Every structure is written in C-alpha cells, then in structure tokens.
Amino acid sequence: MPDPLELAGELDDALRVASERARAYLEPLNDDPVQPSGADRVRSLFARPLPEDGDGALAAVRELAERAAPVATRSSGPRFFHFVIGGTTPAALAADWLTSAFDQNVGGWIASPLGTELELVALDWLKELFRLPPDWGGVLTTGATMANFVALAAARDWAGERQGVDVSAEGVRAMPQLPILTSGHIHVSSVKSLSLLGIGGDNIERFTRDAAGRLDVAAVEKRLDGLGGRPAIVIANAGEVNAGDFDPIGAMADLAERHGAWLHVDGAFGLFARLSPRTAHLVEGVERAHSAISDGHKWLNVPHDCGFAFVREPQRLARAFGETADYLPSEEDPHVNFGHLGPEGSRRARALVVWATLAAYGRAGYQTMVERHLDLAQRIGRIVDQADDLERLAHVQLNIVCFRYRPSGVPEEELDDLNSRLGEAVLEDGRVFVGITLHEGRVAFRPAIVNWRTREHDVDLLIDVVRTLGARLVAAAST
Ligand SMILES: *Cc1c(COP(=O)(O)O)cnc(C)c1O
C-alpha cells in the first residue's frame, strides 16, 4: 500500500512535471480561446470511485495536468474581460509556488514569524501604494468580499462601543438597528457581509438621484441629520461593476466627519485609480475614511485568492476578531497574530506573493500597467463612438466600458433581446470573454480591463467579435 512516506522520492519528478505542464499551459495563453469547448464533460473527466490504492504523485499530477489543462478557463489570459478578474504576474506566480512549498500558517506569529512579519511589510507597501495613512491597521483576506466583511465588522464594533454594547459578546440585538447609507452602486459582497454580520442586507438604505444609481448626497445628509448623532455607516463605492463609476468620496468623507458616521470605501478594483494622476481624483478622500478595502486577485494581478482590508483604528480588528483558548497565543503576546485580526484561523501566507510582485515591478510598474489599461478602455470607448452599430452607455471613467450593439433598423424594444443573445453568442464563440449587465434598464456589455497581458489587438478583437456575431444574428433574423 503506497503511502506519502513510502513514495517521498517522487517529489522531484512531480515538481518537474508540474513546472513543465504549467509552462506548456502558459506559453500559448496569449492566443488560446478563452473558453475551451467541453465544459459540460469536465466532471466526467475526473469522476470515478475513490481509488483504494493510489497511483503515486507522478501519475496523479500527470493525469491531472493532462485532463485539466485543456478545459481550464483562460481567465488569466489577455482576453478575459468578464467580471473583474486579473491575471498572474510572473513574479506573483513564482512566489505562489514558493508559498505552497514553504506552506506557512500565518494564524499566529509563533507558527510563522516569516509569514507574519512579511504580511506587515506587504500591508505597509500596499498602504504606500494606495497612499493610505501609515498608521492604519490591516489584514490580508481571501478577497474583497471578506475584506468588506472585515471592515464592516470593525464598523459594527465601533457602533456598538458608541452605544455601550460589546457586539462580539452580546450580539447585534443588544443595540438599535444600525443605519447603512449608500448609493445604488453598492456591491453584492457588502450586502452579503452585512447579512453575515447580523445587520441585515435588506436594511441598506440606497440614496440615488438617477437610474444609474448615483448618490443623492443631499438625501444622505438629511438622513444623517435626522439620526441626531446616532452611529451610522456610510458606504462609498469606488468603482462599481457596470461602468466603473465612483461615488463622491470626498463629499461623503465631509458628511461622515460632520455627523460622526463611519465611512467605509469599497475599492475592490477602484482603489487602483490612486496609482495614476489621471484618475487619482476619483478616489480623493479615501484617506479620510475609517476603513477601505481592495482586491489582490483583480488589478494587482496575483493568483486567487487575495484581498486587503485597512482600518483607521487597528484595535477594532482585535475587538471584532480576537479569540482566546488555552493553546492559542494570549492577548498579552507582544507579537502580531493575524488569526486574531480577521475571520480565518489558519491562514495561507498571501504576503509572499504580494511582496514579490511589488518588489518585482514597484510603484512605477503598476502605474504603467494601470495607465495602459486606462488607455485601452479609452480606445474601446473611441471605437464604440465611431462605429455606427455600437452605442456607448456611460462615460469611461476607469477600466470598464459599458456599451451595446445597436445596428440601424432594429427597434429600441428589440435591443435588449438582441444584446442578450449576442452576449451568449460571444461566450459560446470563446475567442474573447465578456459579460453583459443591465445598465439603466438596458442590456449592455461591460468589458473590464485588468490583466497585465492585455494589449491593443486584444481589445480590437473584442470589438470585432461583437460586431461580426451581432451582424450575423441580425442577418439570421431577417431571412
Ligand atoms: C469584485 C468585487 C468585490 C468582491 O470581491 P471578491 O474578490 O470577488 O470577493 C467587492 N466589491 C467590488 C466593487 C468588486 O468589484
């Protein structure tokens, strides 16, 4: 019966095979179709009864690579414009391999001084990158969803303390309903986080002044006035997913200051607007917030999963996430224990990757990449504006372009159906990958550019595919 100890000698060969197969996967990545065919038979490639006797590491890794590579979605490639999914920089990928090899548990300092200290350095670098105050606390998370959760947990702790309640111990029912004020741009992950925190996703109050969901600042001010100093959380959205729009963060920071509210900024990708003087004004004021978050696996281009949460008052994290047990580090431990500052106990050493990619490319490298993406988004916007069969639906502020196919002769009431079917046809075609959404009630494409590999010919192909397949749909309908 082979067990891992008996087969330990396979390690070298298994790593060599993994490296070879990874290179074979990555080498044609710039040109491969994004979605290979065969998604519906993926399970059958792997599903079989649990083997009684294993085949050993070499055979297993080989089989995995052979079966998995052909059907893997090329979401780390240059033509994946769906959702907001970044690629993986070479430095980040290599560091991610080392992360698994070193396999540090960054739950507590004693388990990994390396992972803990490096996380502190990585967080410092990220604060420098985003120009956030250096004395803010922070923690790496699995992504922006958990980063929103962490920040809103800190806000919940603050609101409890203001009302003489220890929320962690007593629960939210020990305090009055906590008002959550925001625009129509709020991301579903904040809604989910508020549900998890017992505040309730349905209790969010959206103050909008138009169909796009833009913030009605005066209405927020009126609501805060009416609260008479009771604590409230204001959520500012830096980069919403339909068109990359921004809430007026500076005005919201003013309001929060005047009314003693907590300002949280969800900048899952929009915080990267800080990196370019061309877009920095969009997030001006984030440094006055009480918490702000962003994502690693989006615009930082590190592998899944990685996000960051920052809070003005570091002690809030320990109050929200502290835990005690006889076998764990005590609260008097002079070292930082990240397992007590976030939702996870055992934690992957995500800092290795963050540190490596920032060490490799620096602030200037990231600024160059972000500005290339801004240029590419503008390029799409220009092509859309010049094409008589395309219509731009929103101003291109950042890296998302919201547009629809609108050939002459198709009446308005048929455009939603046409664009929905076109969206499906584009995904089925597979050369480029782009999602559709509802923008101000209209079905629209919303390519997001966040991948370091993406270049002009990739976005040009996106437009070509949309127009060619669109014309085909219209022609088919008229015969
Ligand atoms: C992607 C995104 C999130 C959620 O991030 P995950 O990394 O998928 O958990 C939250 N907010 C915004 C604005 C986003 O774009």
The ligand as an ORCA input file, in Angstrom:
! r2SCAN-3c Opt
* xyz 0 1
  C     -15.129     42.008     -7.063
  C     -15.711     42.966     -6.121
  C     -15.989     42.600     -4.796
  C     -15.860     41.195     -4.287
  O     -14.577     40.718     -4.456
  P     -14.170     39.181     -4.387
  O     -12.709     39.252     -4.513
  O     -14.844     38.509     -5.546
  O     -14.618     38.628     -3.092
  C     -16.433     43.593     -3.956
  N     -16.637     44.852     -4.369
  C     -16.417     45.234     -5.646
  C     -16.657     46.641     -6.063
  C     -15.946     44.297     -6.575
  O     -15.702     44.661     -7.840
*
